[in-house]
Each structure stands twice: as structure tokens, then as C-alpha cells.
């Protein structure tokens, strides 16, 4: 069933997130811009260029005629499309990429302000699948931008911006994939009952039942057989493929129930491209 997303709340979150990225990057020197991030092949400047490229695409701007297929971190057509924008901006100074970011996001926010709830409810392709709504796409855009802000912060050793409203919205997007993570990625056996507890600025507990398929449920039909407890921001980084889960398991990721299966789940949280 297509996902209905509140237009006003989502646009407000996107506006605040884009402003936070702009404020974070203001004043970076070239050493900061050139700092490698946890995303293969991307520096801090490249991460911002990626955001510029995606927002430019959403405005209907033509993709740059740049071949990025030779880069070793490009693994698929979506990656190649993303990388063409990034590669086109690599000759620019970081301040120039930031200026482009400010211009394109101002234009994008004006376009979003002109949209209605009906526009957000309209059918749309999304990175999560073709049969969704434009609102779901914009929730994914907020999630993506929030994680990219954290990518920059992690690369530069800056504190997390664990704003509860933004963490909750990002978790709403990840929650839609929890059945896929438990059933397809981790391949937990039928009969598994999972409790996933998140702590920090947002405390959430997700329950997942694995039967003919894995799905999030309101309650389990018995005690959990598998459990993880971890900080919400770390959960977002692990599900977003930003970090290797291994060093965290048994440390800041607590393993509960069947610890072998909990470790199996913990090592297969990453699901984004």
C-alpha cells in the first residue's frame, strides 16, 4: 500500500535539515572539504556535491555528461548516475559547491512550498520502489540528507546532531525495511521473534515476527528469541551501511536471546544501496 506522508511536516523537516547542512559546512577550509568520509570514494565535498546533484535532478536539470563508470566504488546504474554529478563538481572549490548547494536547495524548497497534500499523495517512483507516493520520496530525501549530515560530522570528528524530530523521521523510513532486514538480509529462521530496542534521543522498540515472511508487529506471540539494544544514531549508521557492525556487537550493541542469531541480525542491518 502506498505510503501517505504529511506534507507540511515533511517540508518543514527538509527545510530544517538543509539549513543544518548549510550551517555545518559554512566556513570549512579546503582541508575539511578534502577529508574522506565513511562513504567509499567520497570526501566531505563529494557528499555535499551528491546532495546538490540529487536536488538538481529533482528540479529537472539535465545530468552532466560525465562518465564515472571507471571509478571503483561505482557498483550499479544508480551509483553511476549519482557519481556523474559528484565527478562533475570535483574540480570546484568547496566554497563553490556550497554556493551551488544554497542555490539549488532554495529553488527546491520553493517548489515544495508550492505543492499540496494531494501532490504529496500522488503516485511516484522512489528509491524504495516504483509504486509509492511523492511524499514517501520526500521522506526518503530527508532521511538521506540527515544521514549525509552525519557522514560529514563523523568524518570531521564533530558531535552528532541527534535532534529527536529528525531522528524519529529517519527511523520511520528505516522501520519500513525492518521485515526485509530480518527476513531477507539476516535470513532469520521461521519462528524467530525479534525485539529491537533503540536508545538515546529517541527511545523506540520494534517487534518483528518471522513466519512465512518477516514483518513488524504490535506484539509477539511469546517472549523474544532474538534481541538487539543499541543507540538510535548508531542504528541509523549501521542500517545505512556507514559502519562495520562487527566491533560494536557485544559492546554498544547488546545481544539478547539467541546470541548467535542476534549476531547474525546485527551483522546484516545494512540495507541501503
C-alpha positions in Angstrom: 0.0 0.0 0.0 1.4 3.4 -0.9 2.7 5.5 2.0 0.9 8.7 2.9 3.2 11.3 4.4 2.2 14.6 6.0 3.2 17.3 3.5 3.7 20.2 6.0 5.7 18.2 8.5 7.9 16.7 5.8 8.7 20.0 4.1 9.4 21.6 7.5 11.9 18.8 8.3 13.6 19.1 4.9 13.9 22.8 5.3 15.4 22.5 8.7 17.8 19.7 7.6 19.0 21.6 4.5 19.6 24.6 6.7 21.6 22.5 9.2 23.8 21.1 6.4 24.4 24.6 5.1 25.3 26.0 8.5 27.6 23.0 9.2 29.6 23.5 6.0 29.9 27.2 6.3 33.5 28.2 7.0 35.1 24.8 6.1 38.6 25.2 4.8 39.9 23.1 1.9 41.4 20.5 4.3 38.0 19.9 5.8 36.4 19.7 2.3 39.0 17.1 1.3 38.5 14.9 4.3 37.5 11.3 3.4 34.2 10.1 4.7 32.9 6.7 5.5 31.3 6.5 2.1 33.7 4.8 -0.4 35.5 7.3 -2.7 33.7 10.4 -1.2 35.2 13.3 0.6 33.2 15.8 2.6 32.9 18.0 -0.6 31.7 15.0 -2.6 28.9 14.3 -0.1 27.7 17.8 -0.5 28.0 17.6 -4.3 25.9 14.4 -4.1 23.1 16.3 -2.3 23.4 19.1 -4.9 23.1 16.6 -7.7 20.0 14.8 -6.3 18.2 18.1 -5.7 19.2 19.3 -9.2 17.8 16.1 -10.7 14.5 16.6 -8.8 14.3 20.1 -10.4 14.6 18.5 -13.8 18.1 19.7 -14.5 20.0 17.6 -17.1 22.6 15.2 -15.7 26.2 16.2 -16.5 27.7 14.4 -19.5 30.4 12.8 -17.3 31.5 9.1 -17.4 32.0 7.9 -13.9 31.9 4.1 -14.6 35.7 3.8 -14.2 35.6 4.7 -10.5 36.0 1.5 -8.4 33.3 2.4 -5.9 30.6 2.7 -8.6 28.7 -0.6 -8.5 25.4 -0.1 -10.3 23.5 2.3 -12.6 22.1 4.3 -9.7 25.6 4.7 -8.3 26.8 5.8 -11.7 24.1 8.4 -12.0 24.9 9.8 -8.6 28.6 9.8 -9.3 28.2 11.8 -12.6 27.1 14.8 -10.6 29.8 14.3 -8.0 32.5 13.9 -10.6 31.4 17.0 -12.4 32.0 19.1 -9.3 35.3 17.6 -8.2 37.3 20.4 -9.9 35.4 23.0 -7.9 36.5 24.5 -4.6 34.4 23.5 -1.6 33.0 27.0 -1.3 31.8 26.8 -4.9 29.9 23.5 -4.2 28.4 25.1 -1.1 27.2 28.1 -3.2 25.6 25.6 -5.6 24.0 23.8 -2.6 22.5 27.0 -1.4 21.1 28.0 -4.8 19.6 24.6 -5.7 18.1 24.0 -2.3 16.5 27.4 -2.3 14.9 26.6 -5.6 13.8 23.1 -4.4 12.2 24.5 -1.2 10.2 27.0 -3.3 9.0 24.1 -5.4 8.0 22.1 -2.4 6.2 25.1 -0.8 4.1 25.3 -3.9 2.9 21.7 -3.6 -0.2 20.5 -1.9 -1.0 17.4 0.2 -2.6 16.0 -2.9 0.7 16.4 -4.8 2.4 14.5 -2.0 -0.1 11.7 -2.2 0.3 11.3 -6.0 2.0 8.2 -7.3 5.7 8.4 -7.8 8.8 6.4 -8.4 11.0 6.3 -5.3 14.4 4.7 -4.4 12.3 2.3 -2.3 10.2 1.1 -5.3 8.1 2.4 -8.2 4.6 2.1 -6.6 4.9 4.8 -4.0 3.9 8.4 -3.4 5.8 11.6 -3.9 5.6 12.2 -0.1 7.4 8.9 0.6 10.1 10.1 -1.8 10.4 13.3 0.2 10.6 11.3 3.4 13.5 9.4 1.9 15.1 12.7 0.8 15.0 13.9 4.5 16.4 10.5 5.6 19.2 10.7 3.0 20.1 14.3 3.9 20.1 13.6 7.6 22.5 10.7 7.2 24.7 12.7 4.9 24.9 15.5 7.5 26.0 12.7 10.0 28.5 11.4 7.4 30.2 14.8 7.4 30.1 15.1 11.2 31.6 11.6 11.6 34.4 12.4 9.1 35.4 15.6 10.9 35.0 14.2 14.4 32.1 16.6 15.2 29.3 15.7 17.6 26.1 14.0 16.3 23.2 16.3 15.8 20.7 13.9 17.4 17.6 16.1 17.1 14.7 14.0 18.2 12.3 15.2 15.4 14.9 14.3 12.7 15.9 11.0 14.3 12.2 10.0 14.5 11.6 10.8 10.9 14.7 8.9 9.8 13.6 5.9 11.9 10.2 6.0 10.3 11.9 5.4 7.0 14.1 2.6 8.2 11.2 0.9 10.0 9.6 0.2 6.6 12.6 -2.0 5.8 12.8 -4.0 9.1 11.0 -7.0 7.7 13.3 -7.1 4.8 16.3 -6.7 7.0 15.3 -9.6 9.4 13.9 -11.9 6.8 16.0 -11.4 3.6 19.2 -9.8 4.8 19.7 -11.6 8.1 17.7 -14.7 7.0 16.4 -15.3 10.5 14.7 -18.7 10.7 10.9 -19.1 10.8 9.7 -18.8 14.3 12.1 -16.1 15.3 10.6 -13.4 17.5 12.7 -10.2 17.4 12.9 -7.3 19.8 14.9 -4.3 18.6 15.3 -1.6 21.3 16.8 1.8 20.4 18.0 4.3 23.0 19.2 7.9 23.0 17.4 10.9 21.8 14.5 8.6 20.7 13.6 5.5 22.6 11.8 3.0 20.4 11.1 -0.7 20.5 10.3 -2.6 17.3 8.9 -6.2 17.4 9.4 -8.4 14.3 7.8 -11.8 13.8 9.3 -14.2 11.3 6.7 -16.6 9.9 6.1 -17.1 6.2 7.8 -13.7 6.0 9.2 -11.2 8.5 7.1 -8.3 9.5 6.9 -5.6 12.2 4.0 -6.5 14.6 2.4 -4.8 17.6 3.1 -7.7 19.8 4.9 -11.1 19.7 3.2 -14.4 20.4 5.8 -15.2 23.1 9.0 -14.0 24.6 11.6 -12.6 22.1 14.0 -15.2 20.9 16.4 -12.6 19.3 17.2 -9.1 20.5 19.4 -6.1 19.9 19.7 -3.0 22.0 21.7 0.0 20.7 21.7 3.8 20.4 19.3 5.1 17.7 22.0 7.1 15.9 24.3 4.1 15.7 21.3 2.0 14.4 20.8 4.6 11.6 24.5 4.4 10.6 24.5 0.6 10.6 21.3 0.3 8.6 22.6 2.9 6.2 25.8 0.9 5.7 28.1 3.6 7.2 29.9 1.4 9.6 31.0 -2.2 10.1 28.8 -3.7 12.8 31.4 -6.2 14.0 33.3 -4.0 16.5 30.0 -2.8 18.0 28.4 -6.3 18.6 28.5 -7.2 22.3 29.8 -3.7 23.1 27.5 -0.8 22.4 25.1 -3.2 20.6 23.8 -5.6 23.3 23.0 -9.1 22.0 19.9 -10.7 23.6 18.2 -14.1 23.5 19.9 -16.4 21.0 23.2 -14.6 20.7 24.2 -16.4 17.5 21.1 -15.2 15.8 21.4 -11.8 17.4 24.9 -11.5 16.0 23.6 -12.7 12.6 21.0 -9.9 12.7 23.4 -7.3 13.9 25.9 -8.1 11.0 23.2 -7.8 8.4 21.5 -4.5 9.3 22.7 -2.5 6.3 20.1 -2.4 3.5 20.6 0.8 1.6 22.3 0.9 -1.8 
